Amino acid sequence: MIIEVKVPSVGESVTSGVVSAWHKKSGEFVNEGEPLFALETDKVSTDIVAEKSGVLETKVPQGQEVKIGEVVAIIDDSKQGAEKKEQKAKDKQPEKKQAEPKKTVPPVAAGADRGRPESTTPATALSPAVLRIVEEEKLETEKITGTGQGGRLTKADVLKAVENRGKAEPSEVAVAKAEEKSEPREARFIRKKMSPLRRKIAQQLVMAQHTAAILTTFNECDMSAVQELRRSKQDEFTKKQGIKLGLMSFFVKAAVEALKAVPVVNGRIDGDDFIQNNFYDIGVAVGTERGLVVPIVRDADKKSFADLERDIADYASRARDGKLKLEDLQGGTFTITNGGVYGSLFATPILNPPQSGILGMHKIMPRPVAVDGKVEVRPMMYLALSYDHRAIDGKEAVTFLIKVKECIEDPKKLPLDF
């Protein structure tokens, strides 16, 4: 029976995708539940598995864009018995030992020195004088044309070979030049289609710029207290929770406290209406080889530091492996992005529509700052809040960012539950 492998629906708004990789080749036997190919869409990348066991026959090449519902391969399950029997027969066959080739020793001319290197031409075909030159000069006799009777090598032939050795023949030079000319030059540019995810990111960024009045406000925070708290609690936290106490969980907690203090930042504009969210689903941007994705930490206000760290680590791992689901990326109310992991010192993040705010973290740098009238070197981080000025006023944005700063500089203001 022939089973058609169709592109499944992976989301309500997804209409197409790209077969980014075939895990099995055409003609191979596949087992039920085994991954067949990776489908990359503008939102997620997911592996499509075999519904039945059988022999696979692919219909589209790797890298081709396909529509939802399109047939990309077939599986012939009637061949599975034959395939398995053939494989078992191969497994039972004993390995045959290869016969070792017989070694032959060329005859040595009478009177020849046995300590000299052997000639590639039988010694009986050469005169003693010619043999001596061949051995002393280590000539390859098969590459020398003999002019003697019956093609026999003469002394003049081998002396001429010694004289011409190292000089490339005209034909060889011509071939080398022809090969050099035929070698393709490196292209000045390469044109290739953008991946569905990259296209979606581009559309979202342009839409954000065109549909929102984006403004960014900045501040900086002293990371000394958080760093000291992590150092003092790390061993105990790791031993108890089975995961390290990271930096992002502090900022998620601080963002939740700031959103509670300034609720408008947790809302969004919908046409002529403003929707105020009373839940806290925080998006945490994750960079992958395919592009930036923003999985959502659900009900962040109800989760402990350990829960947040587990969620973030799990999302990061699945994002890198291309195993995020569509529902993992939908419905966030606010986003946090950390350019500091790549070394960014200062940047203005772009909104993640339809959200009204995004917090940008940056690299921690030791800098001289004034502390109680004295100059001290402290680990400082620049913070940036980009917001939709249509919904959020400058006072509210600044108040939000200061609240985040206060929670980070004094972690006791956070619900610490180590």
C-alpha positions, 0 to 999 in steps of 0.5 A: 500500500502506498502512503502519501506524506503530506505537509501537515498544518503547524499553525492557523496562520501558517500556509507554507514552509521549506523542506530544510533537510531530509533525514532519510534518503529516497529508497531507504527503509523508514520505521513508523514514528521515525523523523523523515524531514525538517519543515521550516516555517516563518514561525517554527521548525519541526520534524515530520515523522513517518506514519507507517513503516516502509520504503521512502520515495521523496518527491521534492528536493531539500530546500524547496518551499512547499504548501500545507497539504502538499505531497512531498513523499510516499511510503510503500509499506508493502516492501517492508517485509522484503527489506527486513529479510534482505537486511537480516540475510546481510547480517547473517553473511560471514565476512569474507577475508580478502585474499592477500595479493602475492608478492613478486620480486623482479629478477636481478641482472647477473652481476648487479649490486643487490643493495641498489634500489630495484628498477621498475623495469625488469633488469633483464631488459636493460644492459648493465650500463643502463641499469646502473644509471637507472638505479643511481638516478632512481629513474622510472623506466616506464616513463622513458621511451626506448629507441633501441631495438624492440623499444629497448632502453639505450644509454642515450635514452636514460641520459637524456631522461636525466638531463630533462628531469625536472623540466615540464613537458610542453603538453604538461604546461599546456594542461596546467594552464588550461586547468588554471583557466578552467577553475571557477573564480570566487563569485562576487556575490551569492543570491539565495532566498531568505528563509521563511523565519528570516522573512517573517522577522523582516516583516515584523520589524518593518511592521513595528516601525510603520505601525507604532510610535517607537521611543526608547528611554535609557538608564543604567544599573549597578549589578553588584548586589545581584552578582554577590547574591548569585555567588553566595547562593549558587552552590545551595541553589544548584544543589537544591534545584538541579539548575544554576541560578542565572541572570535572566530570572532576576530581570524577569522578576524585576520586569513583573514588579515594574509591570505591576507598578506601571500596568499600561506597559503591559497592555497593547493597542487594538484598533481604536481600543487599548487592551490592558492585560492582567496576566504576565506572559514574558517573552525572552528573546533567544538567538539561533542560527536561523534567527531570533525567536521569542518563546513565552514564559507563561504566568511569570508572576506565579513562578519561582526563580528555579521555575523561571530558570528551567523554562528559560533553559528549556526554551533556549535548548529547544530553540537551538534544536529547532523544536519549538512549537507554535504555541510556545511563541504566541501570546506574550505581553512584554519582551526582554532581550539580552544583547549583552550575551553577544557583547552589545554595550548599548542598543535600542530594541524594536517592539515585538508587535502587538506588545507595547514594550520591550526591555533591552539588557546589555553587557556588564562592564566595570565602570567608574561611578560616584558612590556616596561622594566617592568614585568606585569601579562597579559592574554596570549595565545599560538598560533600554526600554523601547515603548509605543508612545501612542499608549505609553507616556514618557513619565510612565516609561521612565517610572517603569525603567527606574523600578527595574533598576531599583529591583536589580540594585536591591534584590530584596525588593524581589520575592526571593524564594531560593 
